[in-house]
Amino acid sequence: MDIMDTIREQIEENPIILYMKGSPNAPQCGFSARTIEALTACGERFAFVDILTNPEIRSNLPLYGNWPTFPQLWVKGELIGGCDIIAEMHAKGELAPLIKEASQAA
Amino acid sequence: MTFYQAIQNKLEVSLTPSFLIIENESHKHSVPVDSETHFKVVIVSSDFDKKSPVQRHQLVYALLAHELQSGLHALSLNTYTPQEWTSVEKTMDSPNCMGGSWPD
């Protein structure tokens, strides 16, 4: 399958998916770690892709989403943002409702 | 031109910010001394009016596409409109003295 189709499928089939460096238990980057902290605080299950072990996704996702850096959080097929946006939404209490709603709709 | 200067020039010319801070945070990461890989930017511009956070970041990323492809690795972005900034700025100010520094 074409890598862009793989990415599209991942994003469409997983209501909450995080592209990150490392895994939730062992993030390999401070920005990914901070994002995981905010996301796990929401208490819902989410999918993740470790881009360090998926170099093709690492090089193509930035083109797919017009977003050059990682982590990237996608909810219901839409790019929500990277570390700064997620941390700010979490601080404002806006992240949990979004995540819970996406999780329930799934 | 350093990345620092390139970021400054491009953002100033394209977004005419009323406030701009660029900080090289590369020393906080596992890269050689004096690297220019990780930057933090705080920027206030009316060009962000009516734009979502994602659209604001995409705007900045597009302006710095060349740098991001040639070694700039991470960009921490805080984007505000002038209106948002008036409330944010207050929280960033250091508090004024309330008299407690005088000896009794």
Backbone of each chain as ProteinMPNN parsed JSONL, in Angstrom:
{"seq_chain_A": "MDIMDTIREQIEENPIILYMKGSPNAPQCGFSARTIEALTACGERFAFVDILTNPEIRSNLPLYGNWPTFPQLWVKGELIGGCDIIAEMHAKGELAPLIKEASQAA", "coords_chain_A": {"N_chain_A": [[0.846, -1.207, 0.0], [0.444, 2.248, -0.696], [2.339, 4.728, 1.014], [1.081, 7.096, 1.779], [-1.574, 6.308, 1.7], [-1.555, 4.482, 3.763], [-1.087, 6.173, 5.939], [-3.373, 7.767, 5.791], [-5.32, 5.828, 6.299], [-4.657, 5.07, 8.941], [-5.198, 7.44, 10.307], [-7.866, 7.818, 9.773], [-9.056, 5.559, 10.827], [-8.514, 5.489, 13.508], [-9.821, 7.134, 16.152], [-8.454, 8.693, 17.991], [-5.235, 9.485, 17.65], [-1.775, 9.473, 18.155], [1.183, 10.654, 16.825], [4.429, 10.117, 17.578], [7.71, 10.428, 19.179], [9.229, 7.591, 20.233], [7.564, 5.599, 22.767], [4.434, 5.717, 24.645], [5.124, 4.84, 27.243], [7.847, 5.125, 27.205], [8.866, 7.755, 26.142], [10.847, 9.413, 23.653], [11.627, 12.012, 23.497], [11.457, 15.323, 24.665], [9.265, 16.9, 23.974], [7.401, 15.08, 23.029], [7.059, 13.669, 25.383], [5.856, 15.581, 27.055], [3.468, 15.939, 25.741], [2.305, 13.401, 25.915], [1.88, 13.305, 28.644], [-0.173, 15.187, 28.987], [-2.138, 14.006, 27.415], [-2.569, 11.437, 28.525], [-3.618, 12.2, 30.921], [-6.202, 12.696, 30.302], [-7.45, 10.302, 30.386], [-8.41, 8.406, 28.508], [-8.37, 5.723, 26.07], [-5.885, 5.63, 23.518], [-4.469, 5.573, 20.198], [-1.1, 5.077, 19.075], [1.792, 5.959, 17.117], [5.106, 5.161, 16.774], [7.39, 7.206, 15.468], [10.074, 6.987, 15.21], [10.671, 4.36, 14.75], [9.386, 4.02, 12.44], [10.357, 5.113, 9.783], [9.424, 5.837, 7.241], [6.911, 6.862, 7.627], [7.607, 8.946, 9.244], [8.918, 10.621, 7.412], [6.918, 11.214, 5.605], [4.471, 11.957, 6.815], [4.645, 14.712, 7.581], [4.179, 15.955, 5.101], [1.65, 15.091, 4.497], [0.059, 16.272, 6.484], [0.796, 18.899, 6.354], [2.592, 19.828, 8.271], [5.491, 20.185, 9.941], [6.774, 19.035, 12.191], [7.184, 16.841, 15.111], [5.689, 15.848, 18.239], [2.473, 14.85, 16.775], [-0.919, 15.286, 17.185], [-3.842, 13.697, 16.215], [-7.288, 13.917, 15.956], [-10.325, 12.39, 15.364], [-9.782, 12.379, 12.588], [-8.707, 14.876, 12.213], [-6.089, 17.267, 12.378], [-4.978, 18.238, 15.455], [-2.845, 19.422, 16.744], [0.573, 20.163, 17.79], [2.983, 19.766, 20.443], [2.928, 22.318, 21.825], [0.344, 23.367, 21.361], [-1.277, 21.311, 22.346], [-0.473, 21.219, 25.038], [-1.286, 23.746, 25.852], [-4.05, 23.615, 25.416], [-4.662, 21.643, 27.255], [-3.988, 22.925, 29.649], [-5.94, 24.861, 29.659], [-8.134, 23.341, 30.043], [-9.418, 22.325, 27.837], [-8.731, 20.107, 26.45], [-9.442, 17.517, 27.517], [-12.368, 17.332, 27.246], [-12.588, 17.235, 24.433], [-11.161, 14.889, 23.821], [-12.556, 12.956, 25.264], [-15.048, 13.092, 24.048], [-14.437, 12.254, 21.458], [-13.632, 9.681, 21.999], [-15.942, 8.48, 22.989], [-17.616, 8.633, 20.801], [-16.529, 6.798, 19.175]], "CA_chain_A": [[0.0, 0.0, 0.0], [1.152, 3.521, -0.733], [2.521, 5.224, 2.378], [0.057, 8.114, 2.058], [-2.809, 5.577, 1.993], [-1.378, 3.922, 5.107], [-1.281, 7.275, 6.892], [-4.799, 8.14, 5.749], [-6.063, 4.776, 6.965], [-4.402, 5.176, 10.387], [-5.852, 8.634, 10.848], [-9.325, 7.678, 9.664], [-9.571, 4.421, 11.605], [-8.276, 5.694, 14.935], [-10.375, 8.446, 16.494], [-7.422, 9.471, 18.691], [-3.94, 8.879, 17.325], [-0.637, 10.357, 18.389], [2.471, 10.331, 16.198], [5.377, 10.59, 18.578], [9.026, 9.786, 19.217], [9.215, 6.635, 21.333], [6.248, 5.073, 23.121], [3.904, 6.423, 25.818], [5.878, 4.478, 28.45], [9.252, 5.534, 27.07], [9.002, 8.777, 25.1], [12.259, 9.673, 23.333], [11.771, 13.43, 23.179], [10.765, 16.1, 25.694], [7.985, 17.407, 23.476], [6.503, 13.924, 23.036], [6.779, 13.345, 26.788], [4.906, 16.555, 27.591], [2.178, 15.686, 25.091], [1.791, 12.172, 26.52], [1.423, 13.658, 29.991], [-1.477, 15.844, 28.847], [-3.098, 13.087, 26.807], [-2.93, 10.371, 29.472], [-4.433, 12.817, 31.972], [-7.597, 12.676, 29.843], [-7.998, 9.021, 30.825], [-9.018, 7.594, 27.45], [-7.422, 4.971, 25.253], [-5.55, 6.269, 22.245], [-3.477, 4.865, 19.398], [0.11, 5.857, 18.832], [2.781, 5.442, 16.179], [6.463, 5.627, 17.068], [7.952, 7.564, 14.152], [11.497, 6.619, 15.164], [10.771, 3.021, 14.173], [8.648, 4.051, 11.174], [10.965, 6.256, 9.082], [8.636, 6.277, 6.076], [5.844, 7.725, 8.148], [8.273, 10.157, 9.718], [9.235, 11.548, 6.323], [5.758, 11.558, 4.779], [3.37, 12.585, 7.548], [4.7, 16.178, 7.481], [3.576, 16.386, 3.84], [0.224, 14.78, 4.591], [-0.657, 17.206, 7.354], [1.369, 20.235, 6.243], [3.056, 20.103, 9.642], [6.823, 19.597, 9.794], [7.43, 18.52, 13.396], [6.501, 15.847, 15.951], [4.536, 14.975, 18.007], [1.254, 15.361, 16.138], [-2.14, 14.627, 17.659], [-4.978, 13.736, 15.286], [-8.531, 13.466, 16.573], [-11.399, 12.251, 14.371], [-9.31, 12.728, 11.251], [-8.278, 16.269, 12.107], [-4.876, 17.611, 13.119], [-5.258, 19.132, 16.582], [-1.651, 20.228, 16.93], [1.768, 19.574, 18.375], [3.144, 19.879, 21.893], [2.523, 23.621, 22.387], [-1.118, 23.508, 21.294], [-1.868, 20.319, 23.255], [-0.202, 21.651, 26.422], [-2.113, 24.917, 26.135], [-5.445, 23.149, 25.527], [-4.755, 20.913, 28.522], [-3.97, 23.922, 30.723], [-7.219, 25.581, 29.64], [-9.227, 22.393, 30.266], [-10.131, 22.088, 26.57], [-8.301, 18.855, 25.818], [-10.201, 16.357, 28.0], [-13.687, 17.203, 26.599], [-12.386, 16.833, 23.034], [-10.712, 13.496, 23.792], [-13.666, 12.122, 25.759], [-16.096, 13.084, 23.025], [-13.952, 11.419, 20.351], [-13.573, 8.315, 22.48], [-17.318, 7.984, 23.107], [-18.202, 8.537, 19.46], [-15.888, 5.693, 18.445]], "C_chain_A": [[0.878, 1.254, 0.0], [1.221, 4.106, 0.687], [1.475, 6.281, 2.752], [-1.291, 7.458, 2.38], [-2.743, 4.972, 3.393], [-1.657, 4.998, 6.158], [-2.762, 7.655, 6.963], [-5.638, 7.113, 6.521], [-5.896, 4.847, 8.493], [-5.213, 6.315, 10.995], [-7.367, 8.5, 10.811], [-9.864, 6.578, 10.581], [-9.382, 4.567, 13.103], [-8.767, 7.089, 15.337], [-9.374, 9.333, 17.242], [-6.087, 8.804, 18.377], [-2.831, 9.918, 17.467], [0.59, 9.818, 17.655], [3.548, 10.954, 17.067], [6.744, 9.923, 18.415], [9.078, 8.905, 20.453], [7.797, 6.148, 21.576], [5.734, 5.831, 24.345], [4.673, 6.103, 27.106], [7.324, 4.931, 28.406], [9.396, 6.552, 25.931], [10.479, 9.15, 24.902], [12.513, 11.149, 23.045], [10.945, 14.208, 24.192], [9.389, 16.576, 25.256], [6.947, 16.276, 23.439], [6.106, 13.58, 24.471], [5.728, 14.282, 27.363], [3.502, 16.325, 27.012], [1.51, 14.447, 25.686], [1.202, 12.452, 27.901], [0.015, 14.268, 29.921], [-2.532, 14.851, 28.358], [-3.518, 11.979, 27.785], [-3.785, 10.927, 30.607], [-5.914, 12.832, 31.586], [-8.264, 11.332, 30.123], [-8.668, 8.175, 29.759], [-7.929, 6.834, 26.694], [-7.127, 5.736, 23.976], [-4.521, 5.413, 21.511], [-2.221, 5.724, 19.289], [0.979, 5.164, 17.796], [4.121, 6.032, 16.576], [7.15, 5.931, 15.734], [9.444, 7.226, 14.058], [11.673, 5.228, 14.553], [9.98, 2.913, 12.867], [9.139, 5.233, 10.319], [10.154, 6.751, 7.886], [7.492, 7.192, 6.494], [6.441, 9.037, 8.619], [8.521, 11.132, 8.566], [8.008, 11.972, 5.516], [4.599, 12.224, 5.513], [3.441, 14.127, 7.494], [4.073, 16.718, 6.193], [2.061, 16.193, 3.893], [-0.529, 15.862, 5.362], [-0.176, 18.642, 7.248], [1.851, 20.728, 7.613], [4.413, 19.42, 9.795], [7.4, 18.888, 11.012], [6.566, 17.477, 14.119], [6.633, 16.257, 17.413], [3.406, 15.68, 17.238], [0.068, 14.579, 16.689], [-3.263, 14.826, 16.638], [-6.2, 13.182, 15.998], [-9.638, 13.509, 15.522], [-10.965, 12.791, 12.996], [-8.772, 14.138, 11.095], [-7.022, 16.503, 12.938], [-5.219, 18.622, 14.208], [-4.041, 19.997, 16.888], [-0.486, 19.426, 17.474], [1.807, 19.865, 19.87], [2.601, 21.198, 22.461], [1.01, 23.75, 22.454], [-1.781, 22.55, 22.292], [-1.682, 20.749, 24.716], [-1.093, 22.837, 26.79], [-3.592, 24.518, 26.282], [-5.66, 22.43, 26.85], [-4.834, 21.896, 29.694], [-5.305, 24.662, 30.812], [-8.41, 24.659, 29.901], [-10.002, 22.053, 28.995], [-9.817, 20.721, 25.962], [-9.194, 17.678, 26.219], [-11.584, 16.235, 27.339], [-13.575, 16.718, 25.153], [-12.056, 15.344, 22.933], [-11.849, 12.563, 24.228], [-14.754, 11.995, 24.696], [-15.693, 12.159, 21.875], [-13.969, 9.946, 20.74], [-14.977, 7.692, 22.551], [-17.96, 7.77, 21.743], [-17.67, 7.316, 18.715], [-16.666, 4.396, 18.595]], "O_chain_A": [[1.932, 1.286, 0.635], [0.271, 3.987, 1.46], [1.038, 6.351, 3.901], [-2.055, 7.957, 3.206], [-3.737, 4.949, 4.118], [-2.368, 4.762, 7.135], [-3.324, 7.837, 8.043], [-6.536, 7.468, 7.285], [-6.865, 4.704, 9.239], [-5.829, 6.171, 12.051], [-8.068, 8.997, 11.693], [-10.997, 6.66, 11.055], [-10.012, 3.855, 13.884], [-8.202, 8.099, 14.915], [-9.427, 10.559, 17.148], [-5.844, 7.673, 18.799], [-2.923, 11.047, 16.985], [0.982, 8.666, 17.844], [3.576, 12.169, 17.267], [6.912, 8.99, 17.63], [8.986, 9.393, 21.579], [6.931, 6.265, 20.709], [6.508, 6.515, 25.015], [4.856, 6.973, 27.958], [7.958, 5.103, 29.447], [9.976, 6.248, 24.889], [11.254, 9.194, 25.857], [13.512, 11.493, 22.414], [9.841, 13.788, 24.539], [8.461, 16.647, 26.061], [5.779, 16.478, 23.77], [4.953, 13.24, 24.739], [4.819, 13.848, 28.07], [2.494, 16.494, 27.698], [0.303, 14.439, 25.931], [0.163, 11.906, 28.272], [-0.869, 13.908, 30.699], [-3.67, 14.855, 28.827], [-4.696, 11.629, 27.857], [-4.588, 10.2, 31.191], [-6.78, 12.967, 32.45], [-9.49, 11.226, 30.102], [-9.446, 7.285, 30.104], [-6.761, 7.221, 26.672], [-7.998, 6.405, 23.42], [-3.797, 4.629, 22.125], [-2.282, 6.949, 19.398], [0.913, 3.948, 17.618], [4.263, 7.248, 16.7], [7.453, 5.019, 14.965], [10.009, 7.183, 12.966], [12.69, 4.945, 13.919], [9.914, 1.843, 12.262], [8.428, 6.224, 10.152], [10.189, 7.936, 7.554], [7.155, 8.157, 5.807], [5.861, 10.104, 8.422], [8.351, 12.34, 8.731], [8.052, 12.984, 4.817], [3.83, 12.972, 4.91], [2.405, 14.78, 7.375], [3.502, 17.808, 6.189], [1.296, 17.021, 3.4], [-1.602, 16.306, 4.955], [-0.67, 19.516, 7.96], [1.57, 21.847, 8.043], [4.481, 18.191, 9.782], [8.415, 18.202, 10.892], [5.4, 17.264, 13.789], [7.587, 16.941, 17.782], [3.389, 16.901, 17.077], [0.061, 13.349, 16.659], [-3.589, 15.948, 16.252], [-6.148, 12.097, 16.577], [-9.859, 14.533, 14.875], [-11.686, 13.549, 12.346], [-8.42, 14.557, 9.993], [-6.902, 16.004, 14.057], [-5.691, 19.723, 13.922], [-4.18, 21.166, 17.249], [-0.54, 18.203, 17.602], [0.784, 20.173, 20.481], [1.893, 21.192, 23.468], [0.456, 24.184, 23.464], [-2.721, 22.924, 22.993], [-2.606, 20.656, 25.523], [-1.594, 22.919, 27.912], [-4.293, 25.02, 27.161], [-6.701, 22.582, 27.49], [-5.639, 21.725, 30.609], [-5.745, 25.042, 31.897], [-9.551, 25.116, 29.974], [-11.122, 21.547, 29.07], [-10.53, 20.238, 25.083], [-9.65, 16.926, 25.359], [-11.95, 15.142, 26.909], [-14.37, 15.892, 24.704], [-12.59, 14.63, 22.084], [-12.066, 11.511, 23.625], [-15.306, 10.916, 24.481], [-16.507, 11.38, 21.38], [-14.279, 9.077, 19.924], [-15.165, 6.523, 22.215], [-18.748, 6.844, 21.553], [-18.277, 6.855, 17.749], [-16.267, 3.369, 18.046]]}, "seq_chain_B": "MTFYQAIQNKLEVSLTPSFLIIENESHKHSVPVDSETHFKVVIVSSDFDKKSPVQRHQLVYALLAHELQSGLHALSLNTYTPQEWTSVEKTMDSPNCMGGSWPD", "coords_chain_B": {"N_chain_B": [[24.08, 33.833, 7.167], [22.677, 33.384, 10.384], [20.411, 30.864, 11.769], [18.92, 32.036, 13.701], [18.914, 34.771, 12.943], [17.666, 34.494, 10.46], [15.135, 33.525, 11.157], [14.216, 35.692, 12.621], [14.261, 37.788, 10.669], [12.484, 36.807, 8.673], [10.061, 36.441, 10.054], [9.585, 39.023, 10.978], [9.352, 40.539, 8.627], [7.212, 39.294, 7.275], [5.065, 38.998, 9.081], [4.867, 41.27, 10.55], [5.172, 41.645, 13.513], [3.917, 42.823, 16.69], [5.186, 42.165, 18.914], [7.967, 40.173, 19.615], [9.793, 37.4, 20.531], [12.674, 35.502, 20.301], [14.215, 32.56, 21.118], [17.099, 30.682, 21.478], [17.06, 27.451, 22.228], [18.64, 25.285, 22.066], [20.703, 24.331, 23.658], [19.436, 22.909, 25.591], [19.076, 20.438, 24.643], [20.219, 17.24, 23.24], [22.551, 18.047, 21.516], [25.399, 19.336, 19.632], [27.495, 21.901, 21.201], [26.577, 25.349, 20.812], [24.74, 24.865, 18.794], [22.071, 25.31, 16.383], [19.333, 24.237, 16.598], [16.996, 23.912, 18.099], [14.405, 26.069, 18.786], [12.602, 28.602, 20.56], [9.717, 30.507, 20.103], [7.963, 33.429, 20.748], [5.296, 35.166, 19.62], [3.446, 37.997, 18.582], [0.875, 38.955, 16.567], [-1.32, 40.643, 14.323], [-1.979, 39.223, 12.149], [-2.754, 36.752, 12.962], [-5.347, 36.878, 13.662], [-8.598, 35.506, 13.843], [-7.68, 32.991, 13.151], [-7.165, 29.48, 13.638], [-5.311, 27.686, 16.214], [-3.793, 25.664, 14.915], [-3.729, 26.62, 12.262], [-2.295, 28.986, 12.637], [0.226, 28.071, 13.449], [0.891, 26.646, 11.177], [1.16, 28.713, 9.374], [3.476, 30.015, 10.317], [5.291, 27.879, 10.134], [5.314, 27.558, 7.356], [6.581, 29.893, 6.513], [9.086, 29.432, 7.496], [9.989, 27.245, 6.167], [12.278, 26.613, 4.651], [14.385, 26.713, 6.57], [13.509, 24.731, 8.316], [13.877, 22.537, 6.76], [16.559, 22.425, 6.572], [17.961, 21.845, 8.928], [16.954, 23.124, 11.196], [15.229, 21.932, 13.84], [13.304, 21.784, 15.839], [10.58, 23.774, 16.859], [9.291, 25.71, 19.212], [6.231, 27.155, 19.658], [4.49, 30.072, 20.555], [1.715, 31.695, 19.85], [-0.015, 34.727, 19.457], [-2.812, 36.974, 19.123], [-2.923, 40.587, 19.003], [-4.979, 41.347, 20.725], [-5.412, 39.033, 22.362], [-2.977, 39.024, 23.55], [-2.944, 41.157, 25.357], [-4.166, 40.169, 27.664], [-2.549, 37.989, 28.242], [-0.03, 39.112, 28.6], [-0.153, 40.417, 31.04], [-0.054, 38.298, 32.864], [2.515, 37.515, 32.526], [4.129, 39.494, 33.452], [6.415, 40.514, 36.0], [5.546, 40.628, 39.441], [4.739, 43.722, 41.179], [6.588, 45.427, 43.761], [5.441, 45.1, 47.095], [6.03, 46.429, 49.326], [7.335, 44.912, 51.191], [10.092, 44.692, 51.108], [11.401, 46.548, 52.619], [13.29, 47.059, 55.59], [12.045, 46.489, 58.929]], "CA_chain_B": [[23.077, 34.259, 8.146], [22.328, 32.307, 11.314], [18.979, 30.559, 11.81], [18.304, 33.066, 14.557], [18.66, 35.965, 12.121], [16.708, 34.15, 9.405], [13.811, 33.459, 11.775], [13.842, 37.061, 12.96], [13.967, 38.538, 9.442], [11.296, 36.319, 7.963], [8.841, 36.701, 10.828], [9.352, 40.472, 11.041], [8.92, 41.037, 7.317], [5.936, 38.73, 6.814], [3.955, 39.053, 10.049], [4.957, 42.558, 11.259], [4.719, 41.41, 14.893], [4.034, 43.911, 17.661], [6.06, 41.625, 19.958], [8.618, 38.961, 19.109], [10.955, 36.887, 21.265], [13.22, 34.262, 19.737], [15.199, 32.05, 22.071], [17.752, 29.438, 21.066], [17.009, 26.507, 23.358], [19.344, 24.067, 21.644], [21.547, 23.827, 24.742], [18.648, 22.013, 26.442], [18.909, 19.155, 23.948], [21.472, 16.511, 23.048], [23.19, 18.469, 20.26], [26.683, 19.987, 19.937], [27.471, 23.274, 21.725], [26.337, 26.397, 19.813], [23.864, 24.413, 17.717], [20.833, 26.067, 16.158], [18.373, 23.193, 16.222], [15.751, 24.044, 18.85], [14.102, 27.459, 19.106], [11.287, 28.956, 21.108], [9.277, 31.788, 19.564], [6.71, 34.031, 21.218], [5.016, 36.168, 18.599], [2.13, 38.633, 18.615], [0.63, 39.571, 15.261], [-2.742, 40.69, 13.952], [-2.186, 38.226, 11.088], [-3.315, 35.539, 13.569], [-6.779, 37.093, 13.903], [-9.558, 34.563, 13.234], [-7.033, 31.742, 12.729], [-7.058, 28.469, 14.685], [-3.907, 27.435, 16.585], [-3.117, 24.888, 13.871], [-3.483, 27.501, 11.108], [-1.23, 29.937, 13.001], [1.514, 27.373, 13.406], [1.178, 26.32, 9.773], [1.612, 29.962, 8.76], [4.877, 30.21, 10.714], [6.07, 26.787, 9.546], [5.475, 27.807, 5.917], [7.58, 30.953, 6.35], [10.402, 28.917, 7.881], [10.119, 25.919, 5.542], [13.676, 26.377, 4.26], [15.176, 26.429, 7.774], [13.071, 23.445, 8.864], [14.413, 21.463, 5.921], [18.02, 22.43, 6.553], [18.628, 21.646, 10.212], [16.115, 23.565, 12.306], [14.615, 20.65, 14.162], [12.119, 21.966, 16.677], [10.178, 25.161, 17.023], [8.213, 25.836, 20.177], [5.549, 28.372, 19.212], [3.381, 30.687, 21.266], [1.207, 32.706, 18.916], [-1.122, 35.492, 20.023], [-3.251, 38.205, 18.473], [-2.704, 41.702, 19.945], [-6.044, 41.325, 21.747], [-5.11, 37.952, 23.31], [-1.723, 39.353, 24.227], [-3.161, 42.077, 26.471], [-4.427, 39.409, 28.892], [-1.401, 37.102, 28.51], [1.105, 39.93, 29.024], [-0.306, 40.682, 32.474], [0.364, 37.14, 33.645], [3.955, 37.31, 32.371], [4.839, 40.548, 34.168], [6.787, 40.236, 37.385], [4.708, 41.459, 40.313], [5.367, 44.892, 41.781], [6.911, 45.375, 45.187], [4.315, 45.478, 47.949], [6.535, 47.122, 50.519], [7.972, 43.987, 52.13], [11.553, 44.639, 51.055], [11.984, 47.493, 53.577], [13.456, 46.499, 56.944], [11.138, 47.08, 59.926]], "C_chain_B": [[22.75, 33.095, 9.089], [20.823, 32.014, 11.229], [18.254, 31.622, 12.639], [17.932, 34.291, 13.732], [17.605, 35.694, 11.051], [15.282, 34.13, 9.965], [13.304, 34.872, 12.05], [13.422, 37.844, 11.707], [12.646, 38.109, 8.832], [10.016, 36.639, 8.73], [8.541, 38.204, 10.871], [8.802, 41.006, 9.732], [7.492, 40.564, 7.001], [4.781, 38.967, 7.781], [3.904, 40.377, 10.817], [4.47, 42.454, 12.72], [4.848, 42.661, 15.77], [4.92, 43.474, 18.825], [6.658, 40.336, 19.426], [9.802, 38.614, 19.999], [11.396, 35.599, 20.585], [14.32, 33.801, 20.679], [15.781, 30.746, 21.541], [17.82, 28.516, 22.28], [17.786, 25.234, 23.062], [20.192, 23.469, 22.76], [20.786, 22.871, 25.668], [18.507, 20.618, 25.827], [20.273, 18.525, 23.651], [22.079, 16.815, 21.678], [24.502, 19.189, 20.609], [26.499, 21.422, 20.451], [27.315, 24.263, 20.567], [25.504, 25.933, 18.621], [22.697, 25.374, 17.552], [19.766, 25.085, 15.687], [17.006, 23.394, 16.871], [15.533, 25.512, 19.228], [12.727, 27.587, 19.734], [10.938, 30.345, 20.585], [7.981, 32.207, 20.241], [6.421, 35.188, 20.28], [3.584, 36.675, 18.683], [1.921, 39.333, 17.279], [-0.858, 39.569, 14.957], [-3.027, 39.741, 12.783], [-2.791, 36.928, 11.639], [-4.807, 35.676, 13.86], [-7.61, 36.058, 13.16], [-8.887, 33.301, 12.688], [-6.963, 30.777, 13.908], [-5.588, 28.296, 15.054], [-3.141, 26.679, 15.495], [-2.782, 25.78, 12.666], [-2.367, 28.507, 11.39], [0.138, 29.279, 12.905], [1.897, 27.038, 11.964], [1.693, 27.543, 9.03], [3.098, 30.187, 9.061], [5.771, 29.125, 10.093], [6.334, 27.038, 8.06], [6.554, 28.862, 5.674], [8.99, 30.429, 6.61], [10.676, 27.539, 7.263], [11.577, 25.609, 5.187], [14.527, 25.983, 5.468], [14.812, 25.046, 8.336], [13.597, 22.276, 8.039], [15.937, 21.388, 6.008], [18.638, 22.453, 7.944], [17.879, 22.176, 11.419], [15.161, 22.427, 12.622], [13.319, 20.822, 14.953], [11.856, 23.439, 16.903], [9.025, 25.163, 18.021], [7.534, 27.175, 19.916], [4.451, 28.803, 20.17], [2.896, 31.845, 20.42], [-0.007, 33.404, 19.516], [-1.536, 36.615, 19.078], [-2.997, 39.33, 19.472], [-3.745, 41.709, 21.07], [-5.786, 40.239, 22.805], [-3.915, 38.331, 24.176], [-1.953, 40.26, 25.433], [-3.46, 41.314, 27.755], [-3.261, 38.495, 29.249], [-0.253, 37.894, 29.138], [1.061, 40.181, 30.528], [0.215, 39.522, 33.313], [1.871, 36.918, 33.559], [4.768, 38.374, 33.111], [5.252, 40.078, 35.556], [5.951, 41.139, 38.283], [5.48, 42.646, 40.881], [5.653, 44.656, 43.257], [5.694, 45.803, 46.005], [4.799, 46.035, 49.28], [7.37, 46.248, 51.441], [9.487, 43.988, 52.089], [12.204, 45.676, 51.973], [12.155, 46.829, 54.936], [12.512, 47.206, 57.917], [11.836, 48.179, 60.705]], "O_chain_B": [[22.569, 31.961, 8.645], [20.058, 32.812, 10.686], [17.142, 32.042, 12.32], [16.809, 34.789, 13.798], [16.76, 36.543, 10.767], [14.349, 34.64, 9.345], [12.155, 35.213, 11.767], [12.368, 38.48, 11.685], [11.794, 38.94, 8.515], [9.015, 37.053, 8.144], [7.381, 38.61, 10.807], [7.888, 41.831, 9.727], [6.667, 41.341, 6.519], [3.638, 39.122, 7.351], [3.009, 40.588, 11.636], [3.49, 43.09, 13.106], [5.777, 43.452, 15.607], [5.355, 44.302, 19.626], [5.952, 39.504, 18.856], [10.702, 39.43, 20.197], [10.581, 34.714, 20.326], [15.24, 34.555, 20.997], [15.045, 29.821, 21.198], [18.551, 28.778, 23.235], [17.605, 24.22, 23.735], [20.385, 22.254, 22.815], [21.393, 22.12, 26.43], [17.895, 19.729, 26.419], [21.319, 19.16, 23.783], [22.117, 15.955, 20.798], [24.693, 19.604, 21.752], [25.489, 22.069, 20.176], [27.85, 24.047, 19.479], [25.557, 26.543, 17.553], [22.374, 26.147, 18.454], [19.354, 25.103, 14.527], [15.978, 23.084, 16.269], [16.365, 26.119, 19.901], [11.82, 26.795, 19.476], [11.768, 31.253, 20.621], [7.022, 31.437, 20.301], [7.235, 36.104, 20.164], [2.638, 35.901, 18.832], [2.704, 40.205, 16.902], [-1.571, 38.621, 15.288], [-4.188, 39.485, 12.463], [-3.284, 36.1, 10.873], [-5.457, 34.709, 14.258], [-7.357, 35.768, 11.991], [-9.467, 32.612, 11.849], [-6.731, 31.195, 15.042], [-4.708, 28.709, 14.299], [-1.995, 27.005, 15.188], [-1.682, 25.702, 12.118], [-1.587, 28.842, 10.499], [1.082, 29.847, 12.357], [3.062, 27.132, 11.578], [2.558, 27.43, 8.162], [3.878, 30.511, 8.165], [6.859, 29.411, 9.593], [7.427, 26.77, 7.561], [7.347, 28.741, 4.741], [9.962, 30.911, 6.029], [11.491, 26.77, 7.773], [12.051, 24.492, 5.393], [15.3, 25.028, 5.398], [15.681, 24.292, 8.773], [13.746, 21.165, 8.547], [16.538, 20.407, 5.572], [19.718, 23.015, 8.132], [18.127, 21.74, 12.543], [14.378, 22.008, 11.769], [12.356, 20.083, 14.75], [12.771, 24.237, 17.109], [7.93, 24.685, 17.726], [8.188, 28.217, 19.949], [3.592, 28.007, 20.55], [3.582, 32.859, 20.286], [-0.919, 32.751, 20.022], [-0.714, 37.142, 18.328], [-2.867, 39.068, 20.668], [-3.434, 42.034, 22.216], [-5.926, 40.492, 24.001], [-3.851, 38.006, 25.362], [-1.237, 40.152, 26.429], [-3.058, 41.751, 28.833], [-3.006, 38.25, 30.429], [0.407, 37.431, 30.068], [2.089, 40.161, 31.205], [0.849, 39.731, 34.348], [2.45, 36.226, 34.398], [5.957, 38.182, 33.368], [4.523, 39.331, 36.208], [5.677, 42.286, 37.93], [6.699, 42.595, 41.045], [5.044, 43.804, 43.905], [5.002, 46.755, 45.646], [4.04, 46.097, 50.247], [8.031, 46.745, 52.353], [10.123, 43.359, 52.935], [13.429, 45.693, 52.103], [11.263, 46.113, 55.391], [12.215, 48.388, 57.746], [11.231, 48.79, 61.587]]}, "name": "protein", "num_of_chains": 2, "seq": "MDIMDTIREQIEENPIILYMKGSPNAPQCGFSARTIEALTACGERFAFVDILTNPEIRSNLPLYGNWPTFPQLWVKGELIGGCDIIAEMHAKGELAPLIKEASQAAMTFYQAIQNKLEVSLTPSFLIIENESHKHSVPVDSETHFKVVIVSSDFDKKSPVQRHQLVYALLAHELQSGLHALSLNTYTPQEWTSVEKTMDSPNCMGGSWPD"}
